[in-house]
Amino acid sequence: MSLKKYMILPLIIGFVAVAYWYVSGYEAAGSVLLLVFAATMALFGWTLVPTAPNEGPTAPVDPDFEHPRH
């Protein structure tokens, strides 16, 4: 999954936060929690999605490791 595709998820959560704010009569606590969740998802995506194609053990190197066959 590319980073651009993943960043759609935090945007959708942000839109839900704005919609919740309007629908709930400007209730701030739930909206802020949703916005914090969206920011967290964006941060995780920004840092972790680029590492997704990495395969194999990190350390120590296992001599018996076999790459999965696709």
C-alpha positions in Angstrom: 0.0 0.0 0.0 1.4 3.3 -1.0 1.7 6.2 1.4 -0.7 8.3 -0.6 -3.4 5.6 -0.3 -2.8 5.2 3.4 -3.1 9.0 4.0 -6.7 8.8 2.8 -7.6 7.1 6.1 -6.6 10.0 8.4 -8.4 12.4 6.0 -11.6 10.4 6.3 -11.3 10.4 10.1 -10.7 14.1 10.1 -13.9 14.6 8.0 -15.8 12.4 10.5 -14.5 14.6 13.3 -15.8 17.8 11.6 -19.1 16.1 10.8 -19.4 15.0 14.4 -18.7 18.5 15.6 -21.6 19.9 13.6 -24.0 17.0 14.2 -23.4 16.9 18.0 -24.1 20.6 18.4 -20.5 21.8 18.7 -19.4 19.2 21.3 -15.7 19.6 21.5 -14.4 16.6 23.4 -15.4 13.9 20.9 -14.3 16.0 18.0 -10.9 16.6 19.5 -10.5 12.9 20.3 -11.3 12.1 16.6 -8.8 14.7 15.4 -6.1 13.4 17.7 -6.8 9.9 16.4 -6.6 11.2 12.8 -3.2 12.8 13.6 -2.0 9.6 15.2 -3.0 7.6 12.2 -1.2 10.0 9.9 2.0 9.9 12.0 2.0 6.1 12.1 1.4 6.0 8.4 4.1 8.4 7.6 6.6 6.5 9.7 5.6 2.8 9.2 4.2 2.5 5.7 7.6 3.0 4.0 8.9 0.0 6.0 6.1 -2.3 4.8 8.0 -3.9 1.9 10.9 -4.9 4.1 11.2 -8.7 4.4 13.2 -11.0 6.5 14.6 -10.8 10.0 16.2 -7.6 11.2 18.9 -8.8 13.7 20.4 -11.2 14.3 20.3 -12.8 10.9 18.8 -16.2 10.9 20.8 -18.6 8.7 17.8 -20.9 8.3 15.5 -18.1 7.1 13.7 -18.7 3.8 12.0 -16.0 1.9 8.3 -16.6 1.5 7.3 -17.8 -2.0 4.7 -15.6 -3.6 
